[in-house]
Amino acid sequence: MRARAALLSVALASLAAVGGCARGDPGAAGARLAEEARRVTVTVGVPEGSPTVYLTGNLDTLGPWNPSALAMQGEGRQRTADVAVPRGDTFEYKVTLGSWDREGLGPSGTVMPNFRLVVRSDTAVIPDIVDFKKDPREYIADWRAPGG
């Protein structure tokens, strides 16, 4: 009889939690998210003199893939941003100057593949952005330059 009462108690508690989530109860949904999400701090190195740098990625909170989704903090060569990522999810992201025309470039001067991180705990990530795509108006203004 005790085992049955304990099982009923657990079942009722589970139903209450599910009901809270279904009704949009922020306490129930928030508690679940807090248990599952991990804070990821993304730190990037950028060229000196870079204007506002933005983090974009596959998370709903970042657009998804909105090139001006989240302005990163900091000045100079180091910029940071904190995002909440569900534990176990693969977080894919890139860095821009606010548009896809101004995406971050790697050491070879080309667009890099998405950065990828499987989130298992709070994490710091440090990719280096060597440069950003030039503003298209710069290419048009100097149309006779090599490669233009």
C-alpha positions as CSV (number, residue, x, y, z in Angstrom):
1,M,0.0,0.0,0.0
2,R,2.9,2.4,0.8
3,A,4.5,1.7,-2.5
4,R,1.3,2.5,-4.3
5,A,0.8,5.8,-2.4
6,A,4.4,6.8,-3.2
7,L,3.9,5.9,-6.9
8,L,0.7,8.0,-6.9
9,S,2.5,10.9,-5.3
10,V,5.2,10.8,-7.9
11,A,2.7,10.6,-10.7
12,L,0.7,13.5,-9.4
13,A,3.9,15.6,-9.0
14,S,4.8,14.8,-12.6
15,L,1.4,15.7,-13.9
16,A,1.5,19.0,-12.0
17,A,4.9,19.8,-13.6
18,V,3.7,18.9,-17.1
19,G,0.5,20.9,-16.5
20,G,2.6,23.9,-15.4
21,C,4.7,23.7,-18.6
22,A,1.6,23.3,-20.8
23,R,0.0,26.3,-19.2
24,G,3.1,28.4,-19.8
25,D,3.9,28.5,-16.1
26,P,7.3,30.3,-16.2
27,G,8.3,28.6,-12.9
28,A,8.0,25.1,-14.3
29,A,9.5,25.8,-17.7
30,G,12.2,28.0,-16.2
31,A,13.2,25.4,-13.7
32,R,13.5,22.8,-16.4
33,L,15.5,25.2,-18.6
34,A,17.8,26.1,-15.7
35,E,18.6,22.4,-15.1
36,E,19.2,21.7,-18.8
37,A,20.9,24.9,-20.1
38,R,24.6,25.8,-19.6
39,R,26.0,29.2,-19.9
40,V,28.6,29.3,-22.6
41,T,31.0,32.3,-22.8
42,V,32.2,32.8,-26.3
43,T,35.4,34.8,-26.5
44,V,36.9,35.8,-29.8
45,G,40.0,37.6,-30.9
46,V,39.3,40.2,-33.6
47,P,41.5,42.7,-35.5
48,E,42.5,45.9,-33.7
49,G,40.0,48.7,-34.5
50,S,37.1,46.4,-35.2
51,P,33.7,48.1,-34.7
52,T,30.8,46.3,-32.9
53,V,31.1,42.5,-33.4
54,Y,28.1,40.3,-33.3
55,L,27.6,36.6,-32.4
56,T,25.1,34.6,-34.5
57,G,24.2,31.0,-34.5
58,N,21.7,28.1,-34.5
59,L,20.0,29.0,-31.2
60,D,16.5,30.5,-31.3
61,T,17.8,33.3,-29.1
62,L,20.3,34.2,-31.8
63,G,17.7,34.6,-34.6
64,P,18.5,31.8,-35.5
65,W,21.4,32.9,-37.8
66,N,20.5,36.6,-37.6
67,P,23.9,38.2,-38.4
68,S,23.2,41.1,-35.9
69,A,21.6,39.0,-33.2
70,L,23.8,39.7,-30.2
71,A,26.4,42.5,-29.9
72,M,29.5,41.1,-28.2
73,Q,31.0,43.0,-25.2
74,G,34.4,44.5,-25.0
75,E,36.7,46.7,-27.0
76,G,40.1,46.2,-28.7
77,R,41.1,42.7,-29.7
78,Q,38.9,40.7,-27.4
79,R,35.1,40.4,-27.4
80,T,32.8,38.2,-25.4
81,A,29.2,37.1,-25.3
82,D,27.3,34.8,-23.0
83,V,24.5,32.5,-24.3
84,A,22.5,29.7,-22.7
85,V,22.7,26.5,-24.6
86,P,20.8,23.3,-23.7
87,R,23.2,20.7,-22.3
88,G,24.1,18.1,-24.9
89,D,23.2,20.3,-27.8
90,T,25.6,21.3,-30.6
91,F,26.0,25.0,-30.6
92,E,27.0,26.3,-34.1
93,Y,28.0,29.9,-34.4
94,K,29.8,32.6,-36.4
95,V,31.0,36.2,-35.9
96,T,30.0,39.1,-38.1
97,L,30.0,42.9,-38.2
98,G,26.2,42.9,-38.3
99,S,25.6,41.4,-41.8
100,W,26.6,38.4,-43.8
101,D,28.4,40.8,-46.2
102,R,30.8,41.4,-43.2
103,E,31.4,37.9,-41.9
104,G,34.5,36.9,-40.0
105,L,37.4,35.4,-42.0
106,G,40.1,32.9,-41.1
107,P,43.9,32.9,-41.5
108,S,43.6,32.1,-45.3
109,G,41.4,35.2,-45.8
110,T,38.3,33.0,-46.5
111,V,35.1,32.4,-44.8
112,M,35.5,29.6,-42.2
113,P,33.0,26.8,-41.6
114,N,30.7,27.2,-38.6
115,F,32.3,26.9,-35.2
116,R,30.8,23.9,-33.4
117,L,30.7,23.1,-29.7
118,V,28.9,20.2,-28.0
119,V,27.8,21.7,-24.7
120,R,28.4,19.5,-21.7
121,S,29.3,22.1,-19.1
122,D,30.0,25.9,-18.9
123,T,32.5,26.6,-21.5
124,A,34.8,29.3,-22.8
125,V,35.6,29.2,-26.5
126,I,38.4,31.2,-28.2
127,P,38.5,31.3,-32.0
128,D,40.5,34.1,-33.7
129,I,39.0,36.2,-36.5
130,V,41.8,37.4,-38.7
131,D,39.7,39.9,-40.7
132,F,36.2,40.5,-41.9
133,K,34.8,40.6,-45.4
134,K,35.2,44.0,-46.8
135,D,32.2,46.3,-47.2
136,P,31.0,45.7,-50.8
137,R,31.2,49.4,-51.5
138,E,35.0,49.2,-51.1
139,Y,35.2,46.7,-53.9
140,I,32.9,48.8,-56.1
141,A,34.9,52.0,-55.4
142,D,38.2,50.2,-56.4
143,W,36.9,48.0,-59.2
144,R,40.3,48.0,-61.0
145,A,42.2,46.5,-58.1
146,P,43.6,43.0,-58.4
147,G,41.0,40.4,-57.5
148,G,38.2,43.0,-58.1
